[in-house]
Amino acid sequence: MAGNWKMYKTAAETTRFLEQFRPLVENSRHCEIVICPPFPNLPAAVAAAQGTRIAIGAQNLFWAKEGAFTGEVSAPMIRAAGCSHTIVGHSERRQYFGETNETVSKKTIAALDAGLTPIVCVGETLEHRESGRTEAVLLDHCQGGAASLTAHQFSSTILAYEPARAIGTGKTATPEIAADAHRIIRDFARRVHGPQAAENLRILYGGSVKPDNIKSLMAQPEIDGALVGGSSLDATSLAWIVNF
Ligand code: PGA
């Protein structure tokens, strides 16, 4: 269960959130919990999560280890800050910051090289869905982001299916539509990396996940977890989702 905070919260708010959130998930042993705050809040989040099962992740990274890349942050820096995960290729990054399959792939490999678990996002837009291109877009994103990974790298990668039309809109994909997309992604994994890798692959659903729809989404055997945006900003609501 992963929370994507996007560009919300200061460091002080991060600490307050974790103080409130920690006791609420103290007994949750059924899943991994990852929270992804903005870059400047990572040290505060790592400090406040110390000694708990809550992992901290970044929302993005740059593929070079270091260099003259003003404004960028590298995987080793994120790792050194105490993070274990990073989101890669979120649809907002594809839409507003020019991310392509090529950059997603480079970032995924950079994350893995630094020992971070990448959560690689794939998913169609409304336009893609309406023109019947959902499957083609999903396969293109999977191919671009995960086909060149070695078996070992792939086994350390999490995929997240996020239909762009469901992000921040309150319009979740129905659990059945989400499960269909997850099947397409798992079939891809089977073809490229084999049946065992496909079975072990964790695929998260993201897009307007809320306390009141998590149960029906997680009832789909194809859905292994959730990548939660808006609802992850409130400790009670994220704890409810984790403990569904
Ligand atoms: P949302 O965002 O839950 O606010 O729809 C999900 C995401 O973008 O990861």
py3Dmol code that shows the C-alpha trace and the ligand (Angstrom):
import py3Dmol

protein = """\
ATOM      1  CA  MET A   1       0.000   0.000   0.000  1.00  0.00           C
ATOM      2  CA  ALA A   2       1.714   3.139  -1.172  1.00  0.00           C
ATOM      3  CA  GLY A   3       0.852   6.777  -0.611  1.00  0.00           C
ATOM      4  CA  ASN A   4       1.819   9.334  -3.248  1.00  0.00           C
ATOM      5  CA  TRP A   5       1.688  12.726  -1.603  1.00  0.00           C
ATOM      6  CA  LYS A   6       2.462  14.629  -4.817  1.00  0.00           C
ATOM      7  CA  MET A   7       3.309  18.299  -4.058  1.00  0.00           C
ATOM      8  CA  TYR A   8       1.655  18.463  -0.657  1.00  0.00           C
ATOM      9  CA  LYS A   9       2.872  18.911   2.941  1.00  0.00           C
ATOM     10  CA  THR A  10       5.879  20.560   4.560  1.00  0.00           C
ATOM     11  CA  ALA A  11       8.468  18.727   6.667  1.00  0.00           C
ATOM     12  CA  ALA A  12       6.643  19.671   9.890  1.00  0.00           C
ATOM     13  CA  GLU A  13       3.362  18.372   8.444  1.00  0.00           C
ATOM     14  CA  THR A  14       5.142  15.184   7.409  1.00  0.00           C
ATOM     15  CA  THR A  15       6.313  14.558  10.967  1.00  0.00           C
ATOM     16  CA  ARG A  16       2.834  15.284  12.343  1.00  0.00           C
ATOM     17  CA  PHE A  17       1.262  12.915   9.822  1.00  0.00           C
ATOM     18  CA  LEU A  18       3.600  10.071  10.757  1.00  0.00           C
ATOM     19  CA  GLU A  19       3.085  10.600  14.479  1.00  0.00           C
ATOM     20  CA  GLN A  20      -0.617  10.196  13.893  1.00  0.00           C
ATOM     21  CA  PHE A  21      -0.306   7.399  11.339  1.00  0.00           C
ATOM     22  CA  ARG A  22       2.189   5.164  13.164  1.00  0.00           C
ATOM     23  CA  PRO A  23      -0.070   3.853  15.939  1.00  0.00           C
ATOM     24  CA  LEU A  24      -2.896   3.297  13.444  1.00  0.00           C
ATOM     25  CA  VAL A  25      -0.875   0.767  11.432  1.00  0.00           C
ATOM     26  CA  GLU A  26       1.170  -0.682  14.273  1.00  0.00           C
ATOM     27  CA  ASN A  27      -0.505  -4.071  13.979  1.00  0.00           C
ATOM     28  CA  SER A  28      -0.747  -4.201  10.186  1.00  0.00           C
ATOM     29  CA  ARG A  29       1.483  -7.043   9.123  1.00  0.00           C
ATOM     30  CA  HIS A  30      -0.375  -8.125   5.991  1.00  0.00           C
ATOM     31  CA  CYS A  31       1.255  -5.665   3.606  1.00  0.00           C
ATOM     32  CA  GLU A  32       4.150  -3.347   2.989  1.00  0.00           C
ATOM     33  CA  ILE A  33       3.454   0.328   3.594  1.00  0.00           C
ATOM     34  CA  VAL A  34       5.286   2.996   1.613  1.00  0.00           C
ATOM     35  CA  ILE A  35       4.833   6.743   1.840  1.00  0.00           C
ATOM     36  CA  CYS A  36       6.245   9.017  -0.850  1.00  0.00           C
ATOM     37  CA  PRO A  37       6.529  12.659   0.274  1.00  0.00           C
ATOM     38  CA  PRO A  38       8.141  15.516  -1.709  1.00  0.00           C
ATOM     39  CA  PHE A  39      11.975  15.500  -1.776  1.00  0.00           C
ATOM     40  CA  PRO A  40      12.641  18.077   0.996  1.00  0.00           C
ATOM     41  CA  ASN A  41      10.526  16.074   3.451  1.00  0.00           C
ATOM     42  CA  LEU A  42      12.276  12.735   2.944  1.00  0.00           C
ATOM     43  CA  PRO A  43      14.664  13.098   5.923  1.00  0.00           C
ATOM     44  CA  ALA A  44      11.781  14.099   8.232  1.00  0.00           C
ATOM     45  CA  ALA A  45       9.727  11.155   6.983  1.00  0.00           C
ATOM     46  CA  VAL A  46      12.615   8.692   7.391  1.00  0.00           C
ATOM     47  CA  ALA A  47      13.253   9.952  10.933  1.00  0.00           C
ATOM     48  CA  ALA A  48       9.597   9.728  11.916  1.00  0.00           C
ATOM     49  CA  ALA A  49       9.228   6.236  10.411  1.00  0.00           C
ATOM     50  CA  GLN A  50      12.343   4.835  12.068  1.00  0.00           C
ATOM     51  CA  GLY A  51      11.735   1.609  13.959  1.00  0.00           C
ATOM     52  CA  THR A  52       8.398   1.018  12.208  1.00  0.00           C
ATOM     53  CA  ARG A  53       7.457  -1.049   9.163  1.00  0.00           C
ATOM     54  CA  ILE A  54       6.656   2.113   7.223  1.00  0.00           C
ATOM     55  CA  ALA A  55       8.989   2.557   4.253  1.00  0.00           C
ATOM     56  CA  ILE A  56       9.677   5.922   2.677  1.00  0.00           C
ATOM     57  CA  GLY A  57       9.988   6.548  -1.048  1.00  0.00           C
ATOM     58  CA  ALA A  58      10.595   9.408  -3.466  1.00  0.00           C
ATOM     59  CA  GLN A  59       8.198  10.407  -6.241  1.00  0.00           C
ATOM     60  CA  ASN A  60      10.775  10.793  -8.996  1.00  0.00           C
ATOM     61  CA  LEU A  61      14.524  10.701  -9.643  1.00  0.00           C
ATOM     62  CA  PHE A  62      17.090  11.472 -12.317  1.00  0.00           C
ATOM     63  CA  TRP A  63      19.064   8.648 -13.924  1.00  0.00           C
ATOM     64  CA  ALA A  64      22.593  10.032 -13.621  1.00  0.00           C
ATOM     65  CA  LYS A  65      24.373   9.358 -10.323  1.00  0.00           C
ATOM     66  CA  GLU A  66      25.627  12.947 -10.076  1.00  0.00           C
ATOM     67  CA  GLY A  67      26.630  15.791 -12.363  1.00  0.00           C
ATOM     68  CA  ALA A  68      25.669  19.181 -13.745  1.00  0.00           C
ATOM     69  CA  PHE A  69      21.906  18.605 -13.801  1.00  0.00           C
ATOM     70  CA  THR A  70      20.471  21.595 -11.969  1.00  0.00           C
ATOM     71  CA  GLY A  71      17.366  20.811  -9.995  1.00  0.00           C
ATOM     72  CA  GLU A  72      17.627  17.036 -10.279  1.00  0.00           C
ATOM     73  CA  VAL A  73      18.003  14.388  -7.562  1.00  0.00           C
ATOM     74  CA  SER A  74      19.753  11.047  -8.095  1.00  0.00           C
ATOM     75  CA  ALA A  75      18.928   7.531  -6.939  1.00  0.00           C
ATOM     76  CA  PRO A  76      22.024   7.233  -4.688  1.00  0.00           C
ATOM     77  CA  MET A  77      21.013  10.521  -3.002  1.00  0.00           C
ATOM     78  CA  ILE A  78      17.515   9.199  -2.372  1.00  0.00           C
ATOM     79  CA  ARG A  79      18.951   5.960  -1.031  1.00  0.00           C
ATOM     80  CA  ALA A  80      21.386   7.856   1.200  1.00  0.00           C
ATOM     81  CA  ALA A  81      18.449   9.815   2.612  1.00  0.00           C
ATOM     82  CA  GLY A  82      17.119   6.496   3.938  1.00  0.00           C
ATOM     83  CA  CYS A  83      14.492   5.737   1.281  1.00  0.00           C
ATOM     84  CA  SER A  84      13.802   2.268  -0.048  1.00  0.00           C
ATOM     85  CA  HIS A  85      11.392   3.034  -2.901  1.00  0.00           C
ATOM     86  CA  THR A  86      10.701   5.526  -5.641  1.00  0.00           C
ATOM     87  CA  ILE A  87       7.783   6.128  -7.954  1.00  0.00           C
ATOM     88  CA  VAL A  88       8.817   6.279 -11.625  1.00  0.00           C
ATOM     89  CA  GLY A  89       6.896   7.532 -14.664  1.00  0.00           C
ATOM     90  CA  HIS A  90       3.773   8.778 -12.922  1.00  0.00           C
ATOM     91  CA  SER A  91       1.216   9.973 -15.485  1.00  0.00           C
ATOM     92  CA  GLU A  92       1.549  13.542 -14.173  1.00  0.00           C
ATOM     93  CA  ARG A  93       5.225  13.363 -15.017  1.00  0.00           C
ATOM     94  CA  ARG A  94       4.451  11.967 -18.455  1.00  0.00           C
ATOM     95  CA  GLN A  95       1.830  14.684 -18.983  1.00  0.00           C
ATOM     96  CA  TYR A  96       3.549  17.790 -17.560  1.00  0.00           C
ATOM     97  CA  PHE A  97       7.261  17.017 -17.556  1.00  0.00           C
ATOM     98  CA  GLY A  98       7.812  15.185 -20.799  1.00  0.00           C
ATOM     99  CA  GLU A  99       8.541  11.724 -19.389  1.00  0.00           C
ATOM    100  CA  THR A 100       8.720   9.080 -22.086  1.00  0.00           C
ATOM    101  CA  ASN A 101       9.216   5.328 -22.063  1.00  0.00           C
ATOM    102  CA  GLU A 102      12.894   5.997 -22.594  1.00  0.00           C
ATOM    103  CA  THR A 103      13.274   8.233 -19.520  1.00  0.00           C
ATOM    104  CA  VAL A 104      11.100   5.882 -17.456  1.00  0.00           C
ATOM    105  CA  SER A 105      13.319   2.971 -18.401  1.00  0.00           C
ATOM    106  CA  LYS A 106      16.548   4.856 -17.553  1.00  0.00           C
ATOM    107  CA  LYS A 107      15.117   5.990 -14.223  1.00  0.00           C
ATOM    108  CA  THR A 108      13.896   2.488 -13.374  1.00  0.00           C
ATOM    109  CA  ILE A 109      17.348   1.035 -13.979  1.00  0.00           C
ATOM    110  CA  ALA A 110      19.020   3.860 -12.021  1.00  0.00           C
ATOM    111  CA  ALA A 111      16.692   3.205  -9.081  1.00  0.00           C
ATOM    112  CA  LEU A 112      17.430  -0.533  -9.139  1.00  0.00           C
ATOM    113  CA  ASP A 113      21.190   0.060  -9.405  1.00  0.00           C
ATOM    114  CA  ALA A 114      21.017   2.169  -6.249  1.00  0.00           C
ATOM    115  CA  GLY A 115      19.054  -0.498  -4.372  1.00  0.00           C
ATOM    116  CA  LEU A 116      15.703   1.277  -4.535  1.00  0.00           C
ATOM    117  CA  THR A 117      12.474  -0.524  -5.391  1.00  0.00           C
ATOM    118  CA  PRO A 118      10.896   1.300  -8.328  1.00  0.00           C
ATOM    119  CA  ILE A 119       7.113   1.617  -8.502  1.00  0.00           C
ATOM    120  CA  VAL A 120       6.712   2.041 -12.254  1.00  0.00           C
ATOM    121  CA  CYS A 121       3.443   3.602 -13.349  1.00  0.00           C
ATOM    122  CA  VAL A 122       1.624   2.602 -16.519  1.00  0.00           C
ATOM    123  CA  GLY A 123      -1.841   3.518 -17.703  1.00  0.00           C
ATOM    124  CA  GLU A 124      -4.011   4.948 -20.432  1.00  0.00           C
ATOM    125  CA  THR A 125      -5.677   8.351 -20.753  1.00  0.00           C
ATOM    126  CA  LEU A 126      -9.396   8.822 -21.336  1.00  0.00           C
ATOM    127  CA  GLU A 127      -8.679   9.503 -24.991  1.00  0.00           C
ATOM    128  CA  HIS A 128      -6.781   6.219 -25.303  1.00  0.00           C
ATOM    129  CA  ARG A 129      -9.634   4.314 -23.706  1.00  0.00           C
ATOM    130  CA  GLU A 130     -12.304   5.949 -25.858  1.00  0.00           C
ATOM    131  CA  SER A 131     -10.375   5.193 -29.014  1.00  0.00           C
ATOM    132  CA  GLY A 132      -9.927   1.548 -27.979  1.00  0.00           C
ATOM    133  CA  ARG A 133      -6.187   1.833 -27.436  1.00  0.00           C
ATOM    134  CA  THR A 134      -5.996   0.870 -23.751  1.00  0.00           C
ATOM    135  CA  GLU A 135      -4.277  -2.463 -24.294  1.00  0.00           C
ATOM    136  CA  ALA A 136      -1.822  -1.055 -26.838  1.00  0.00           C
ATOM    137  CA  VAL A 137      -0.866   1.815 -24.499  1.00  0.00           C
ATOM    138  CA  LEU A 138      -0.455  -0.502 -21.505  1.00  0.00           C
ATOM    139  CA  LEU A 139       1.763  -2.823 -23.486  1.00  0.00           C
ATOM    140  CA  ASP A 140       3.742   0.117 -24.826  1.00  0.00           C
ATOM    141  CA  HIS A 141       4.324   1.466 -21.302  1.00  0.00           C
ATOM    142  CA  CYS A 142       5.244  -1.983 -19.954  1.00  0.00           C
ATOM    143  CA  GLN A 143       7.496  -2.669 -22.903  1.00  0.00           C
ATOM    144  CA  GLY A 144       9.165   0.720 -22.564  1.00  0.00           C
ATOM    145  CA  GLY A 145       9.525   0.620 -18.785  1.00  0.00           C
ATOM    146  CA  ALA A 146      10.153  -3.010 -17.955  1.00  0.00           C
ATOM    147  CA  ALA A 147      10.979  -5.157 -20.989  1.00  0.00           C
ATOM    148  CA  SER A 148      14.700  -4.447 -20.943  1.00  0.00           C
ATOM    149  CA  LEU A 149      15.084  -5.343 -17.266  1.00  0.00           C
ATOM    150  CA  THR A 150      16.919  -8.519 -16.340  1.00  0.00           C
ATOM    151  CA  ALA A 151      14.944 -11.198 -14.503  1.00  0.00           C
ATOM    152  CA  HIS A 152      16.567 -10.113 -11.257  1.00  0.00           C
ATOM    153  CA  GLN A 153      15.763  -6.443 -11.833  1.00  0.00           C
ATOM    154  CA  PHE A 154      12.189  -7.262 -12.782  1.00  0.00           C
ATOM    155  CA  SER A 155      11.709  -9.262  -9.597  1.00  0.00           C
ATOM    156  CA  SER A 156      12.568  -6.124  -7.603  1.00  0.00           C
ATOM    157  CA  THR A 157      10.156  -3.909  -9.536  1.00  0.00           C
ATOM    158  CA  ILE A 158       6.569  -3.033  -8.642  1.00  0.00           C
ATOM    159  CA  LEU A 159       4.174  -1.922 -11.379  1.00  0.00           C
ATOM    160  CA  ALA A 160       1.252   0.417 -10.772  1.00  0.00           C
ATOM    161  CA  TYR A 161      -1.725   0.609 -13.093  1.00  0.00           C
ATOM    162  CA  GLU A 162      -3.070   4.133 -13.028  1.00  0.00           C
ATOM    163  CA  PRO A 163      -5.646   5.086 -15.643  1.00  0.00           C
ATOM    164  CA  ALA A 164      -5.061   8.851 -15.986  1.00  0.00           C
ATOM    165  CA  ARG A 165      -8.786   9.579 -16.143  1.00  0.00           C
ATOM    166  CA  ALA A 166      -9.218   8.153 -12.628  1.00  0.00           C
ATOM    167  CA  ILE A 167      -6.447  10.187 -11.001  1.00  0.00           C
ATOM    168  CA  GLY A 168      -7.717  12.912  -8.713  1.00  0.00           C
ATOM    169  CA  THR A 169     -11.114  12.869 -10.385  1.00  0.00           C
ATOM    170  CA  GLY A 170     -13.022  10.755  -7.886  1.00  0.00           C
ATOM    171  CA  LYS A 171     -13.788   8.383 -10.783  1.00  0.00           C
ATOM    172  CA  THR A 172     -12.167   5.080  -9.895  1.00  0.00           C
ATOM    173  CA  ALA A 173     -11.967   2.479 -12.635  1.00  0.00           C
ATOM    174  CA  THR A 174     -14.474  -0.211 -11.733  1.00  0.00           C
ATOM    175  CA  PRO A 175     -12.741  -3.114  -9.991  1.00  0.00           C
ATOM    176  CA  GLU A 176     -13.474  -5.230 -13.086  1.00  0.00           C
ATOM    177  CA  ILE A 177     -11.896  -2.740 -15.499  1.00  0.00           C
ATOM    178  CA  ALA A 178      -8.887  -2.423 -13.211  1.00  0.00           C
ATOM    179  CA  ALA A 179      -8.571  -6.213 -12.968  1.00  0.00           C
ATOM    180  CA  ASP A 180      -8.699  -6.508 -16.788  1.00  0.00           C
ATOM    181  CA  ALA A 181      -5.838  -4.045 -17.089  1.00  0.00           C
ATOM    182  CA  HIS A 182      -3.881  -5.903 -14.412  1.00  0.00           C
ATOM    183  CA  ARG A 183      -4.359  -9.120 -16.396  1.00  0.00           C
ATOM    184  CA  ILE A 184      -2.935  -7.462 -19.514  1.00  0.00           C
ATOM    185  CA  ILE A 185       0.088  -6.322 -17.496  1.00  0.00           C
ATOM    186  CA  ARG A 186       0.580  -9.754 -15.910  1.00  0.00           C
ATOM    187  CA  ASP A 187       0.308 -11.438 -19.325  1.00  0.00           C
ATOM    188  CA  PHE A 188       3.021  -9.110 -20.547  1.00  0.00           C
ATOM    189  CA  ALA A 189       5.195 -10.132 -17.582  1.00  0.00           C
ATOM    190  CA  ARG A 190       4.546 -13.806 -18.353  1.00  0.00           C
ATOM    191  CA  ARG A 191       5.536 -13.439 -22.010  1.00  0.00           C
ATOM    192  CA  VAL A 192       8.674 -11.423 -21.328  1.00  0.00           C
ATOM    193  CA  HIS A 193       9.917 -12.699 -17.984  1.00  0.00           C
ATOM    194  CA  GLY A 194       8.201 -16.077 -17.541  1.00  0.00           C
ATOM    195  CA  PRO A 195       5.371 -17.528 -15.428  1.00  0.00           C
ATOM    196  CA  GLN A 196       7.132 -17.342 -12.073  1.00  0.00           C
ATOM    197  CA  ALA A 197       8.068 -13.692 -12.510  1.00  0.00           C
ATOM    198  CA  ALA A 198       4.498 -12.904 -13.565  1.00  0.00           C
ATOM    199  CA  GLU A 199       3.088 -14.632 -10.533  1.00  0.00           C
ATOM    200  CA  ASN A 200       5.466 -12.877  -8.152  1.00  0.00           C
ATOM    201  CA  LEU A 201       4.931  -9.464  -9.746  1.00  0.00           C
ATOM    202  CA  ARG A 202       3.057  -6.995  -7.578  1.00  0.00           C
ATOM    203  CA  ILE A 203       0.687  -4.733  -9.472  1.00  0.00           C
ATOM    204  CA  LEU A 204      -0.871  -1.823  -7.610  1.00  0.00           C
ATOM    205  CA  TYR A 205      -4.021  -0.041  -8.695  1.00  0.00           C
ATOM    206  CA  GLY A 206      -4.049   3.760  -8.491  1.00  0.00           C
ATOM    207  CA  GLY A 207      -6.674   6.390  -9.253  1.00  0.00           C
ATOM    208  CA  SER A 208      -9.177   7.742  -6.708  1.00  0.00           C
ATOM    209  CA  VAL A 209      -8.603   4.937  -4.211  1.00  0.00           C
ATOM    210  CA  LYS A 210     -10.533   5.816  -1.061  1.00  0.00           C
ATOM    211  CA  PRO A 211     -11.526   4.161   2.206  1.00  0.00           C
ATOM    212  CA  ASP A 212     -14.934   3.341   0.728  1.00  0.00           C
ATOM    213  CA  ASN A 213     -13.735   1.602  -2.453  1.00  0.00           C
ATOM    214  CA  ILE A 214     -10.557  -0.172  -1.297  1.00  0.00           C
ATOM    215  CA  LYS A 215     -12.394  -3.314  -0.280  1.00  0.00           C
ATOM    216  CA  SER A 216     -14.025  -3.885  -3.667  1.00  0.00           C
ATOM    217  CA  LEU A 217     -10.768  -3.159  -5.482  1.00  0.00           C
ATOM    218  CA  MET A 218      -8.760  -5.508  -3.281  1.00  0.00           C
ATOM    219  CA  ALA A 219     -11.426  -8.196  -3.723  1.00  0.00           C
ATOM    220  CA  GLN A 220     -10.025  -8.627  -7.242  1.00  0.00           C
ATOM    221  CA  PRO A 221      -7.317 -11.284  -6.994  1.00  0.00           C
ATOM    222  CA  GLU A 222      -5.407  -9.513  -9.776  1.00  0.00           C
ATOM    223  CA  ILE A 223      -4.988  -6.376  -7.655  1.00  0.00           C
ATOM    224  CA  ASP A 224      -2.106  -6.694  -5.201  1.00  0.00           C
ATOM    225  CA  GLY A 225      -2.186  -3.272  -3.588  1.00  0.00           C
ATOM    226  CA  ALA A 226      -2.922   0.387  -4.112  1.00  0.00           C
ATOM    227  CA  LEU A 227      -1.091   3.576  -5.007  1.00  0.00           C
ATOM    228  CA  VAL A 228      -3.088   6.235  -3.225  1.00  0.00           C
ATOM    229  CA  GLY A 229      -2.902   9.970  -3.954  1.00  0.00           C
ATOM    230  CA  GLY A 230      -5.421  12.328  -2.350  1.00  0.00           C
ATOM    231  CA  SER A 231      -6.593   9.888   0.328  1.00  0.00           C
ATOM    232  CA  SER A 232      -3.028   9.261   1.497  1.00  0.00           C
ATOM    233  CA  LEU A 233      -2.731  12.826   2.811  1.00  0.00           C
ATOM    234  CA  ASP A 234      -4.961  12.099   5.765  1.00  0.00           C
ATOM    235  CA  ALA A 235      -3.543   9.664   8.340  1.00  0.00           C
ATOM    236  CA  THR A 236      -6.907   8.191   9.300  1.00  0.00           C
ATOM    237  CA  SER A 237      -7.986   7.614   5.741  1.00  0.00           C
ATOM    238  CA  LEU A 238      -4.665   6.055   4.667  1.00  0.00           C
ATOM    239  CA  ALA A 239      -4.714   3.841   7.775  1.00  0.00           C
ATOM    240  CA  TRP A 240      -8.235   2.766   6.879  1.00  0.00           C
ATOM    241  CA  ILE A 241      -7.059   1.844   3.378  1.00  0.00           C
ATOM    242  CA  VAL A 242      -4.058  -0.078   4.733  1.00  0.00           C
ATOM    243  CA  ASN A 243      -6.280  -1.937   7.197  1.00  0.00           C
ATOM    244  CA  PHE A 244      -9.188  -2.495   4.793  1.00  0.00           C
TER     245      PHE A 244
END
"""
ligand_1 = """\
9
PGA
P -5.508 9.916 -6.559
O -4.038 9.836 -7.196
O -5.631 8.817 -5.557
O -5.585 11.291 -5.941
O -6.468 9.747 -7.681
C -3.409 8.608 -7.421
C -2.041 8.849 -8.011
O -1.891 9.776 -8.833
O -1.048 8.158 -7.672
"""
view = py3Dmol.view(width=600, height=400)
view.addModel(protein, "pdb")
view.setStyle({"model": 0}, {"cartoon": {"style": "trace"}})
view.addModel(ligand_1, "xyz")
view.setStyle({"model": 1}, {"stick": {}})
view.zoomTo()
view.show()
